[in-house]
Amino acid sequence: MTKCNSLEEVRTAIDELDDKIVELISERSHLIRQAASFKESVEEVKADDRVDFIMQKVRHKAIELDVSPNMISDLFQIMINEMVETEISEFRNTETF
């Protein structure tokens, strides 16, 4: 963890982390779009078992890192819901009739 010596340093470090978080979410989103091409139905896109697994995994990781598991769950639920919708759109755009 970064040890800062002023409020300005703290804010700079937070800004850098925010940029990294957005970059990682973008990377995840691009991978989600790729995943659509490997799936054969909207139900497979929704992948409820996979979502449950991810939610359990991130809650455990949050606890391990001493971060609120409820906050992490909420953030991931929003992100996953949005990405599933994106993946469904991507899936429907690549369907062949």
C-alpha positions as CSV (number, residue, x, y, z in Angstrom):
1,M,0.0,0.0,0.0
2,T,1.2,3.5,-0.8
3,K,2.1,5.7,2.1
4,C,1.4,9.3,1.3
5,N,2.7,12.4,3.0
6,S,0.0,14.9,2.1
7,L,-3.6,15.2,1.0
8,E,-2.4,16.1,-2.5
9,E,-0.4,12.8,-2.7
10,V,-3.4,10.9,-1.5
11,R,-5.6,12.4,-4.2
12,T,-3.0,11.9,-6.9
13,A,-2.7,8.2,-5.9
14,I,-6.5,7.8,-5.9
15,D,-6.7,9.4,-9.3
16,E,-4.1,7.0,-10.6
17,L,-6.0,4.1,-9.2
18,D,-9.3,5.3,-10.6
19,D,-7.7,5.4,-14.1
20,K,-6.4,1.8,-13.6
21,I,-9.9,0.6,-12.4
22,V,-11.5,2.1,-15.6
23,E,-8.8,0.5,-17.8
24,L,-9.4,-2.9,-16.1
25,I,-13.2,-2.6,-16.5
26,S,-12.7,-1.7,-20.2
27,E,-10.5,-4.7,-20.7
28,R,-13.1,-6.9,-19.0
29,S,-15.8,-5.5,-21.2
30,H,-13.8,-6.3,-24.3
31,L,-13.4,-9.9,-23.1
32,I,-17.1,-10.1,-22.4
33,R,-17.8,-9.1,-26.0
34,Q,-15.4,-11.8,-27.2
35,A,-17.2,-14.4,-25.0
36,A,-20.4,-13.9,-26.9
37,S,-18.9,-15.5,-30.0
38,F,-18.4,-18.7,-28.1
39,K,-22.0,-19.0,-26.8
40,E,-25.0,-20.6,-28.5
41,S,-28.0,-19.0,-26.7
42,V,-29.0,-16.0,-24.6
43,E,-29.4,-18.4,-21.6
44,E,-25.8,-19.4,-22.1
45,V,-24.8,-15.7,-22.2
46,K,-26.7,-15.0,-18.9
47,A,-24.7,-17.9,-17.3
48,D,-26.3,-17.7,-13.9
49,D,-23.9,-20.3,-12.4
50,R,-20.9,-18.3,-13.6
51,V,-22.3,-15.1,-12.1
52,D,-22.9,-16.8,-8.8
53,F,-19.4,-18.1,-8.8
54,I,-17.9,-14.7,-9.6
55,M,-20.0,-13.1,-6.8
56,Q,-18.8,-15.6,-4.3
57,K,-15.2,-15.2,-5.4
58,V,-15.2,-11.4,-5.2
59,R,-16.9,-11.4,-1.8
60,H,-14.2,-13.8,-0.5
61,K,-11.5,-11.7,-2.0
62,A,-13.0,-8.5,-0.4
63,I,-13.0,-10.2,3.0
64,E,-9.4,-11.3,2.5
65,L,-8.4,-7.7,1.6
66,D,-10.4,-6.1,4.4
67,V,-12.8,-4.4,2.1
68,S,-16.6,-4.3,2.5
69,P,-17.9,-7.5,0.8
70,N,-21.3,-5.8,0.4
71,M,-19.8,-2.8,-1.5
72,I,-17.8,-5.2,-3.7
73,S,-20.9,-7.3,-4.4
74,D,-22.9,-4.2,-5.3
75,L,-20.2,-2.9,-7.6
76,F,-19.8,-6.3,-9.3
77,Q,-23.6,-6.8,-9.6
78,I,-24.0,-3.5,-11.4
79,M,-21.0,-4.2,-13.7
80,I,-22.1,-7.8,-14.4
81,N,-25.7,-6.8,-15.2
82,E,-24.5,-4.1,-17.6
83,M,-21.9,-6.4,-19.2
84,V,-24.5,-9.3,-19.6
85,E,-26.7,-6.8,-21.5
86,T,-23.8,-5.8,-23.7
87,E,-23.0,-9.5,-24.3
88,I,-26.6,-10.3,-25.2
89,S,-26.6,-7.5,-27.8
90,E,-23.2,-8.7,-29.1
91,F,-24.6,-12.3,-29.3
92,R,-27.7,-11.2,-31.2
93,N,-25.6,-9.2,-33.6
94,T,-23.5,-12.2,-34.4
95,E,-26.3,-14.8,-34.7
96,T,-26.7,-16.4,-38.1
97,F,-30.1,-17.4,-39.3
